[in-house]
């Protein structure tokens, strides 16, 4: 009887060759493709929104937001399916393979490298604006950005990195109770941070009239902080999945690779936020 892999190849299904697919990663998955489509749609939605503002009105005003919301949903579904496919569905059938765990950690580092490139493009745009002679005039029209809300929000995100570090250390010590406790605190702090950023947007837009279309700095500010907020939201989803799996008892001192990779991602978005606050918030105040 032909094997499942042989049947798939005989039917013309384009799976990677068995010898080319890394051991420990299971069969080929479409979830990364779904995630990539969602990520691309986010940028398309943002572009459609910009095409609807001002005097251009090339598309309807709700087309961009609708594409953006749908793409974010598709992106999150893809991330969930990808993680479930890679880590959860066959979790108990696999042994603790340190070699596979090492590959996943390196994979996360490669992903974070691409994220650094993405944020670097946005910061390059901002620094180009900041270096222009017209910056003094631009800064004079800006609202007061460095208020108590951003300071509190920054402190919350920094503390969340500390609590996640404690959670990671607890599972490595095989203390599941402390692991779940610290991870729950981290997830709560991340949720509060997201809520604080949404409230900050509300204050800037409704009370200060500072929007995405408020000149070059407005596009840079909302582009960078919005991109970061999306990453924090995705990180909260990852931590939520890790938390649920922790409640199901799927981690131990020997099996915690997804805790490690999720922690790497969360510490990364925290570090980006600190740099973002220094560049955008403090930099704008110094210019004003």
Secondary structure as GFF3:
##gff-version 3
##sequence-region A 1 288
A	DSSP	alpha_helix	4	10	.	.	.	ID=ss1
A	DSSP	three_ten_helix	18	20	.	.	.	ID=ss2
A	DSSP	alpha_helix	31	52	.	.	.	ID=ss3
A	DSSP	alpha_helix	61	83	.	.	.	ID=ss4
A	DSSP	pi_helix	84	88	.	.	.	ID=ss5
A	DSSP	three_ten_helix	91	93	.	.	.	ID=ss6
A	DSSP	alpha_helix	98	130	.	.	.	ID=ss7
A	DSSP	alpha_helix	135	140	.	.	.	ID=ss8
A	DSSP	alpha_helix	148	172	.	.	.	ID=ss9
A	DSSP	alpha_helix	176	202	.	.	.	ID=ss10
A	DSSP	pi_helix	203	207	.	.	.	ID=ss11
A	DSSP	alpha_helix	215	247	.	.	.	ID=ss12
A	DSSP	alpha_helix	257	276	.	.	.	ID=ss13
A	DSSP	pi_helix	277	282	.	.	.	ID=ss14
A	DSSP	alpha_helix	283	287	.	.	.	ID=ss15
###
